[in-house]
């Protein structure tokens, strides 16, 4: 049966494994340079979220619609992840990875998130996040004009970055324009709005590192002040010079923090 998740692997399969999950609407290629850098020491498998791909043949061969039910998505990712791997998730990919790490901890050696938080939108007791009204406005734009929605998303990702214009251009080159899937975009937004993994975050029994951007306008690093004492295995790092994609903006710092954390927490 055809795998529902598209992946790409880098490095020596005999090395310790990392499983990397990309974010909403962004294909795995945006993380390729980062994955290649980590593959100097690790075996790295990078995964797309369902229905997101730059490969026209992959999309055309797919006979199954993108499934963004959190439990079904978790099982699909577990199915393609290397056994005994560290999970690294970016943005929505980090939220999903946290859910898996808490509920299927036997499948995860440790968790690392990039520009991710337990809840993307404001909820009771969770104020440092996007308002529901702003989120719904953006979701309506994506529904009415996916191309315009993705352009807006790229601008928000890069906003505040030191090299904002160059970063926008770089991110635009990764947009899946020819393989655009409205069901995947809408399904991902529905999951992003509904997912609240604060409880899972507190229950994590694996070492977990969270790397945030000090200039990120999508995920506030202040939100982790509310999470500071919820998990004894938790460690947070704020890269003050970065916006929403620290692995592109300061790849070396991200790699250094990840390698040091894995080395310090190996079983």
C-alpha positions in Angstrom: 0.0 0.0 0.0 1.3 3.5 -0.9 2.6 5.5 2.0 0.5 8.5 2.8 3.5 10.5 4.0 6.3 11.6 1.6 9.8 11.4 3.1 13.4 11.9 2.1 16.4 10.5 3.9 20.0 11.8 4.4 23.1 10.3 6.0 24.2 6.9 7.2 21.3 4.6 8.3 23.6 3.0 10.9 23.8 6.4 12.8 21.4 7.5 15.5 18.2 8.6 13.8 16.3 11.9 13.6 12.8 12.1 12.2 11.9 15.7 11.1 8.4 16.9 10.5 7.8 20.1 8.4 5.2 22.7 9.1 1.8 23.8 7.6 1.9 24.3 3.8 5.7 24.1 3.6 7.3 21.1 1.9 10.2 19.1 3.4 12.6 20.8 0.9 12.6 23.9 3.1 14.4 21.9 5.7 16.8 20.1 3.4 19.9 22.2 4.1 19.3 21.8 7.8 18.8 18.1 7.4 22.0 17.7 5.4 23.9 19.5 8.1 22.6 17.2 10.8 23.2 14.2 8.6 26.9 14.7 9.1 26.4 13.0 12.5 22.9 11.5 12.3 20.6 9.5 10.0 17.9 12.1 9.1 14.5 11.4 7.6 12.4 14.4 6.7 8.6 14.1 6.3 5.9 16.2 4.6 2.5 16.7 6.2 -0.2 15.0 4.2 -1.0 16.5 0.8 2.0 18.9 0.8 4.6 18.1 -1.8 6.7 19.6 -4.6 6.6 16.3 -6.5 3.9 16.4 -9.1 4.2 12.7 -9.7 3.7 12.0 -6.0 0.5 14.1 -5.9 -0.8 12.6 -9.1 -0.3 9.1 -7.9 -1.9 9.7 -4.6 -5.4 8.2 -4.5 -6.1 9.0 -0.8 -7.0 12.5 0.4 -5.0 14.2 3.1 -6.1 13.1 6.6 -5.5 15.6 9.3 -7.2 13.8 12.2 -4.6 14.0 14.8 -4.6 10.3 15.7 -4.6 9.1 12.1 -1.9 11.6 11.3 0.2 10.4 14.3 0.0 6.8 13.1 0.9 7.7 9.5 4.0 9.5 10.8 5.0 6.7 13.1 4.7 4.3 10.2 7.4 6.1 8.2 9.7 7.3 11.1 12.9 5.4 11.9 12.6 3.3 15.0 14.2 4.8 18.2 14.5 8.2 16.6 14.6 11.8 17.9 11.6 13.7 16.6 12.2 17.3 15.4 9.0 19.2 14.5 8.7 22.7 13.0 5.6 24.8 13.8 2.6 22.6 13.3 5.0 19.7 12.9 6.3 20.4 16.4 2.8 20.3 17.9 2.0 17.0 16.2 5.4 15.6 17.3 4.7 16.6 20.9 1.4 14.8 20.7 3.1 11.6 19.4 5.9 11.9 22.0 3.4 12.1 24.8 0.9 9.5 23.7 3.3 7.0 21.9 6.5 7.7 23.9 7.8 4.2 23.1 8.2 5.4 19.5 10.2 8.6 20.4 13.7 8.8 21.9 13.3 12.6 22.5 11.5 15.6 21.2 12.8 18.9 19.7 10.5 21.6 18.5 11.3 24.6 16.4 9.0 27.7 16.5 6.2 25.7 18.0 4.0 26.0 21.0 1.3 23.9 22.8 -1.5 26.1 21.2 -1.3 28.3 18.2 -4.3 30.3 19.1 -5.5 32.0 22.2 -7.5 29.9 24.7 -8.5 30.2 28.3 -5.3 30.4 30.2 -3.2 30.9 27.1 -2.9 34.5 26.0 0.4 34.8 24.1 -0.9 33.5 20.8 -2.9 34.5 17.7 -6.5 35.6 18.3 -9.2 33.3 16.9 -10.5 36.3 14.9 -7.1 36.8 13.2 -6.7 33.1 12.6 -10.2 32.8 11.0 -9.5 35.8 8.8 -6.4 34.1 7.5 -8.2 30.8 7.1 -10.9 32.5 5.0 -8.2 34.0 2.8 -6.6 30.6 2.2 -10.0 29.1 1.4 -10.9 31.8 -1.1 -7.5 32.2 -2.7 -4.9 29.6 -1.6 -2.1 31.3 -3.6 -2.7 34.7 -1.8 -3.0 32.9 1.5 0.4 31.3 1.0 2.0 34.6 0.0 0.6 36.1 3.2 1.9 33.2 5.2 5.4 33.7 3.8 5.4 37.3 4.8 4.3 36.5 8.3 7.0 33.8 8.7 9.7 36.2 7.7 8.4 39.3 9.4 11.0 40.7 11.9 13.9 38.7 10.5 17.2 40.5 10.0 17.2 39.5 6.3 13.5 39.7 5.8 13.4 40.4 2.1 15.9 37.7 1.3 14.1 35.2 3.5 10.7 36.0 1.8 12.3 35.3 -1.6 13.9 32.1 -0.2 10.6 30.8 1.3 8.6 31.7 -1.8 10.8 29.4 -3.9 9.6 26.5 -1.7 5.9 27.1 -2.0 4.0 24.2 -3.6 2.4 26.3 -6.3 2.1 23.6 -9.0 1.0 21.0 -6.6 -1.3 23.1 -4.5 -3.9 21.0 -2.5 -6.7 23.1 -1.0 -7.9 20.1 1.1 -4.4 19.8 2.6 -4.2 23.5 3.4 -7.7 23.6 4.9 -7.2 20.3 6.8 -3.9 21.6 8.2 -5.5 24.9 9.3 -8.4 23.0 11.0 -5.9 20.9 12.9 -3.8 23.9 13.8 -6.8 25.7 15.2 -8.2 22.8 17.2 -4.9 21.3 18.5 -4.1 22.1 22.2 -1.3 19.9 23.5 -0.7 21.7 26.8 -1.6 18.5 28.7 0.6 16.4 26.4 3.5 18.8 27.0 3.2 18.4 30.7 3.1 14.6 30.4 6.2 14.2 28.2 8.5 11.6 29.8 11.2 12.0 27.1 13.9 14.8 27.1 12.4 17.8 25.2 14.0 20.9 23.8 12.1 23.8 22.4 13.9 26.4 20.1 12.1 29.6 19.6 12.8 32.8 17.7 12.9 36.1 19.6 11.4 38.0 16.6 8.8 35.4 15.7 5.3 37.0 15.1 3.5 33.7 14.7 4.7 31.9 17.9 5.6 34.0 20.9 8.5 32.9 23.0 6.7 34.5 25.9 4.2 31.7 25.8 6.8 29.4 27.4 6.8 31.5 30.5 3.5 29.8 31.2 5.1 26.4 30.5 8.3 27.0 32.4 7.6 24.6 35.2 5.2 22.0 33.6 7.8 19.4 32.7 11.1 18.6 34.5 12.6 17.2 31.3 11.9 20.4 29.3 14.6 22.8 28.1 13.9 26.1 26.1 16.2 28.2 24.0 15.3 31.6 22.5 17.4 32.7 19.5 17.0 36.4 19.8 18.0 37.2 16.2 15.5 34.8 14.6 11.9 34.9 13.4 9.8 31.8 12.6 12.4 29.6 10.8 15.5 29.6 12.9 16.9 26.6 11.0 17.2 28.8 7.9 18.1 32.1 9.7 20.7 30.6 12.1 21.4 27.1 11.0 24.6 26.7 12.9 23.1 27.8 16.2 20.2 25.4 15.8 22.5 22.5 14.9 24.7 23.3 17.9 21.9 23.3 20.4 20.4 20.1 18.9 23.6 18.2 18.9 24.5 19.3 22.4 21.0 18.4 23.7 21.0 15.0 22.1 24.6 14.3 23.3 23.6 15.2 26.9 20.4 13.1 26.8 21.3 10.0 25.0 19.9 6.8 26.6 
